[in-house]
Amino acid sequence: MKYQVKKTKDLTEAEIKHILELWDISAWSTMNSSYFRSFFRDSEFHFLMDTDENILAIMRVNFDFTIQIADTDYSFAEAVGLVSAHKKKGYGAALVRYFKENVTQRNLETIGFCHSDLRIFYEKCDVEILHDKAKMIKENVDSEWVNAEDDDILIFHTTQERKERLNQLNSQNNAYLMTKE
């Protein structure tokens, strides 16, 4: 197995096709490679590959992620889209371990999100979890601030100060997802 990181522009046509198949999101299923590269331009992709360069697991890092807490903007790299090509083989867990090591070595402030039913998986991968804090992040949907769908915030790598800010989120102290206009 081999760990690999690629910028969006460096992905092959076959890799893009395979990524979209693994993600299995109907709205993206017809996305062509040129649109994919444009849509995910602020991203990089982390892979676990087999010896024949087949994707065993994938995770995307979104570099366009900023939340506002008490009038202060915090930019993070956001880990999303973790999928294993084969379930229960340990590929996802192996990728998470490589990924965590990578972002720590690069000192890349990186968080992710998950539903509560995935806590056990991330705990096994030694990812710190801020339980029930993701719902305290509001997203602007149709001009209305609504709670995020995820339950937990995953800490892959960040400063103690930022972790404490995230851990202080509650119904009276929300964070707001900032999007580019």
N, C-alpha and C positions, 0 to 999 in steps of 0.2 A: 504494500500500500504506500501511496505517496501523497503528501500534502502539497497543495498548490494554491497560489493566489493569483488571480488575473483581473486586470482592469476590464471594464465593459468593452472597450474598443479592441481588446486582444482576444475576445472569445471567437471561436470558430462557429460557422453556420451550424454544424452538427451539435456543438455544445449548447448553443442557444435553443435549438429544437429540443434537445434532451432536458434542459432546464425547464422549459415550458411544460413538457410532458410530466416531469416530476412534480412541479408545483400544482398542476391540474386545476388551474383557475379559469373557469369558462370565459370570462371577459378577456383573458389574455391568450386564449388558445389559437387565435388566428393572427396573432402578432407576427409580423415579418421581422427579419433580423435588423434591418435598418431602423425600424420604429423601436424595437427592443433596445438597441444601442442608444437611441435618443431618450427614450423613456427612463432608462436606468443609467443615464450618463453620470450621475453623482453617486455611483456605486462601485464596489469591487466584489468579486466572487471568490469564495473559499471552497476548495474542493478536497475530497478524499478520493483518490483515483486508484484503480487496480493497475497491474503491470501492463495491461493493454490500453491504458489511458481511458478506460470506461469510468464514468462517474459513479462512485459508490454512495457519496453523500455531498450535499451542497448547502451553503449558507451565503446569504447576501449581506453586505454591509452598506447601509444607506448613510451617506455623508451629509445629506440635507435634512437634518433633524435637530430642531431647536424647540425647547420648551421654556416658558416663562413662569418663574415662581417669584411672587412678590415684586413685580416690576424689574426683575433681573433675568436676562436671557442666558440660557445654558445650552450650548451646542454639544451634542454627543454624536458618536458614530452609533448607528442603530443596527443591531444584529437582527435580521429577519429571514424568513424563508428557509429555515432548516428542514431539509427533507433527506431521508435515506432512501436509496434505490431498492434496498431489501430490508424489511423489518426484522428486528430481533437478532441482528448479526453483529451489533456493536459498532457499526460504521458511523452512526450519528454521534454516539458518545465519543468515539475516537476523534472525529472532526471537531467537536466542541473542545476537547482537551488541546488539540493543536491550535485551534482558533484563539483560545484563552491565552495560551503561551505567546502567540503572535502579537496580539493587541497589547499584551503586557510589555513585551520586548520593545514595541514601537511606541509605548506610552500613549496609546490611543484610547481616549476616554470612551468606553463602549458599554452600552446597556442594551437590553432586549426586553421582551415582554412574553408572558405566557398565561395560559389559563391554569387554574388551580390543579387540574387533573394531570398536568405535566411536571408538577413540583418534584415528584419522586425521580423522574429522569434527570432533571437538572441538579438535584441534590447528589445523585450518584456521580455526576460529572464535576462535583465540587464547585458549582456556580452558586454564589451567594444570592439569596432570594429575599426581596423585600415584599413580604406577604401583604396582599390586598392593597397595595399602593398604586397600581396602574389605574385603577378605577378613579383615582383622584386627579387623573390627567383628563382635561376637557379638550374635545376636538370641535372645531366649528363645522357643523353640518347644516347646510341650508340656512345660514345666518343664525344658527342657534348653537349654544355651547352644550354639548352632550358628553356624558362620561365615556371613556374609552371602553372597549369590549373586553380587554384582557383583565386578569386579576392581579398579576404579580409583575414586579420589575426585577429583571435579572441583571446582576452586576458582573460584567465580564472584566472590566478594569475601569476604575475611576478613583479620584482623590477621596480621602476620608471626608473632606468638607462637602463635596458634592453628594456623596452617599448619604451623609447626615441630612442635607437639604431634601433629598428624595424621601428619606425615611420619615421626615416631619410632615409629609403631605397627609392631609385629612380633609374632611368635608368643609372645614372652615379655612383651609389652606390648600387650595387647588393649584395645579400647574395647568398651563394652557399651551397647546401645541401651536406653534407659530408656522405659518406657511408663507412661502414667497408669493408675492402678488404678481 
